[in-house]
Amino acid sequence: MKTLDVEGNLAKKEASKTKPILVQKSPYLKKSEKYELYKKKIENQKYLEFAIDEIALELTHYLSKQ
């Protein structure tokens, strides 16, 4: 039978070097940042056409299911 040598107290938790989750910066964009991003995207005519086509496709699928 093998034995393992263990140093220290395994039940003792070491101090965390990272910030608590609530203090960390959120990876999600704020609403104002989202609006600015969409404003920039809408200025591009190709993106606007793509977005309109996607919306039309989703509406068609939704209406055909009913």
N, C-alpha and C positions, 0 to 999 in steps of 0.2 A: 504494500500500500504506500502511495506517495504522500509526502507531507509538504505543505507549502509554508515557507517562511514569510510572515507578514510583519511589516514594520509599521508602527503607528496604530492609531485607532481608526478602523474603517468606518465606524458609525459617525465619526466626527466630520462635519462638513467644513471644507475650507472656504475662506472668504472669496466671494465672487469678485472678479476684476472687471466685470461688465456692469453696465448700468441696469437698474431694474427695468422691466419691460415697459412700464408706464412712463418712464422718463425718457426712453429712447425715442428718436424721431420716427414718426410713422412712415412706412414705405409708400403709403397711399398719398395721392395728390389732394391738395385742398381744392374746394369748389372753384375758387378764383383761378387757380392754376389750370384746372380742367377747362374752364371757359376760355382762357387765353390760348390754350392748346387747340381747342376746336376752332376758335377764330382764325388762327394761323392756317389750319387745315382747310377751312372753307374757302379761303382766298385762292386756293389751288382749284382750278376748274375741273381737272381730271378727278380729283378727290371728291368734289361735289357731285359729279355725275355718278361716280362709283357709289357714293352714299345713297343717292336717290334710287339707284337700281337695287341696292340691297334692301332698302325700306320697301320698295314695291314688291320685291320677291317675298319678303316676310309677310306683307299684307295679303298677297295672293295665297300663300300657304295657309294663313289663318282663316281667310274667308272661304277657301275651298273645303276646309275641315268641317265647317258648320252646315 
